[in-house]
């Protein structure tokens, strides 16, 4: 009887532990198969804002954190000329521009001036005031995509 109890506990624990390792479901971006996304994603940091990278279900994506997960997708449609809020982050190779959009519960940042573009979704519970710091950590990787000639003004 005692053995059956331990087996039951083992089965429950195994289910709980494997639940923690489930990949994050992320829809791929339209141009995720672009070879330049491979270069970008290989340079994405293993940790972002102190959060460990998690497995995802799609190519050219990454996720960070268990609760209020930060999502990164390479291969989104590169934005054209715009009046959206644009910020520049200095990187070793120069600078990386980002368009910032307030989506209510999330901040959406899209690399600007690069093709393919990188999109970052940051829940406000995670980093409402520190989005710029997270973008600084990702800018070196995003800047590996070829320039398309657009810059923040």
C-alpha positions as CSV (number, residue, x, y, z in Angstrom):
1,X,0.0,0.0,0.0
2,X,2.8,2.4,0.9
3,X,4.5,1.6,-2.5
4,X,1.3,2.6,-4.3
5,X,1.2,5.9,-2.4
6,X,4.7,6.7,-3.4
7,X,4.0,5.8,-7.0
8,X,1.0,8.1,-7.1
9,X,3.1,11.0,-5.7
10,X,5.8,10.3,-8.2
11,X,3.3,10.4,-11.1
12,X,1.8,13.7,-9.8
13,X,5.3,15.2,-9.4
14,X,6.4,14.1,-12.8
15,X,3.3,15.8,-14.3
16,X,4.0,19.0,-12.4
17,X,7.7,19.0,-13.4
18,X,7.1,18.3,-17.0
19,X,4.4,21.1,-17.0
20,X,7.2,23.5,-16.2
21,X,9.2,22.5,-19.2
22,X,6.5,23.0,-21.8
23,X,7.5,25.2,-24.7
24,X,5.9,28.7,-24.9
25,X,3.4,28.8,-27.8
26,X,4.5,31.6,-30.1
27,X,3.1,32.2,-33.6
28,X,6.0,32.5,-36.1
29,X,6.5,35.8,-37.9
30,X,5.6,35.9,-41.6
31,X,9.3,36.0,-42.6
32,X,10.7,33.7,-39.9
33,X,12.4,31.5,-42.5
34,X,14.6,34.4,-43.7
35,X,18.2,33.3,-43.4
36,X,19.1,36.6,-41.7
37,X,16.7,35.6,-38.8
38,X,19.1,32.7,-38.1
39,X,22.0,35.1,-37.6
40,X,19.8,37.4,-35.4
41,X,18.4,34.6,-33.3
42,X,21.8,32.9,-32.7
43,X,23.0,36.2,-31.2
44,X,19.9,36.7,-28.9
45,X,21.0,36.6,-25.3
46,X,20.4,33.5,-23.1
47,X,19.1,35.7,-20.4
48,X,17.1,39.0,-20.8
49,X,16.4,41.3,-17.9
50,X,17.7,38.5,-15.6
51,X,15.2,36.0,-17.0
52,X,16.2,32.7,-18.6
53,X,15.3,31.9,-22.1
54,X,12.6,29.2,-22.6
55,X,11.9,26.9,-25.4
56,X,9.2,28.0,-27.9
57,X,7.1,26.3,-30.5
58,X,8.1,28.3,-33.6
59,X,11.2,29.1,-35.6
60,X,13.0,32.4,-35.0
61,X,11.3,33.1,-31.7
62,X,12.4,33.2,-28.1
63,X,10.6,33.7,-24.7
64,X,11.9,34.8,-21.3
65,X,10.3,34.2,-17.9
66,X,7.5,32.1,-16.6
67,X,5.0,34.7,-15.5
68,X,4.4,37.8,-17.7
69,X,6.6,36.3,-20.5
70,X,8.7,38.5,-22.8
71,X,8.4,37.3,-26.4
72,X,10.8,37.9,-29.3
73,X,10.1,37.1,-32.9
74,X,12.3,37.7,-35.9
75,X,10.8,38.1,-39.4
76,X,8.0,40.5,-38.8
77,X,7.1,42.9,-41.5
78,X,9.7,45.7,-41.5
79,X,7.9,49.0,-40.8
80,X,8.1,51.8,-43.4
81,X,8.3,55.5,-42.7
82,X,6.2,56.3,-39.7
83,X,5.3,58.9,-37.0
84,X,5.4,56.3,-34.2
85,X,7.6,56.9,-31.2
86,X,11.1,55.9,-32.2
87,X,14.1,55.4,-30.0
88,X,17.8,54.7,-30.7
89,X,20.0,52.3,-28.7
90,X,23.7,52.5,-29.1
91,X,25.4,49.2,-30.0
92,X,29.0,48.3,-30.9
93,X,28.3,48.6,-34.6
94,X,26.6,52.0,-34.3
95,X,22.9,52.1,-33.2
96,X,19.7,50.2,-33.4
97,X,16.4,52.0,-33.8
98,X,13.2,50.7,-32.3
99,X,9.5,51.7,-32.8
100,X,7.6,51.6,-29.5
101,X,3.9,51.1,-29.4
102,X,1.7,51.0,-26.2
103,X,-0.7,48.1,-26.7
104,X,-2.4,48.6,-23.3
105,X,-1.1,45.6,-21.3
106,X,2.1,45.3,-23.3
107,X,4.8,47.3,-25.0
108,X,5.5,46.3,-28.5
109,X,9.0,47.2,-29.9
110,X,9.9,46.6,-33.5
111,X,13.4,47.0,-34.9
112,X,13.4,49.9,-37.3
113,X,15.6,50.2,-40.3
114,X,16.3,46.5,-40.6
115,X,15.1,43.7,-42.8
116,X,13.9,41.3,-41.4
117,X,12.5,43.1,-38.4
118,X,12.5,41.9,-34.8
119,X,9.4,42.3,-32.6
120,X,9.6,42.3,-28.8
121,X,6.4,42.1,-26.7
122,X,7.1,43.2,-23.1
123,X,4.2,42.9,-20.5
124,X,4.0,46.1,-18.5
125,X,3.9,44.0,-15.3
126,X,7.4,42.9,-16.3
127,X,9.1,46.1,-17.3
128,X,6.9,49.1,-17.7
129,X,9.7,51.5,-16.9
130,X,12.6,49.4,-18.1
131,X,11.7,48.6,-21.7
132,X,14.8,50.6,-22.9
133,X,17.1,48.4,-20.8
134,X,15.6,45.2,-22.4
135,X,16.0,46.7,-25.8
136,X,19.6,47.5,-25.1
137,X,20.2,43.8,-24.4
138,X,18.6,42.8,-27.7
139,X,19.9,45.6,-29.9
140,X,23.2,43.9,-30.8
141,X,21.4,40.9,-32.2
142,X,18.7,43.0,-34.0
143,X,21.5,45.1,-35.6
144,X,22.8,42.0,-37.3
145,X,19.9,42.1,-39.8
146,X,20.8,44.1,-42.9
147,X,19.9,47.8,-43.0
148,X,17.1,48.9,-45.2
149,X,18.1,52.6,-45.1
150,X,15.4,53.9,-42.7
151,X,16.4,55.7,-39.4
152,X,14.7,57.4,-36.5
153,X,14.4,61.1,-37.0
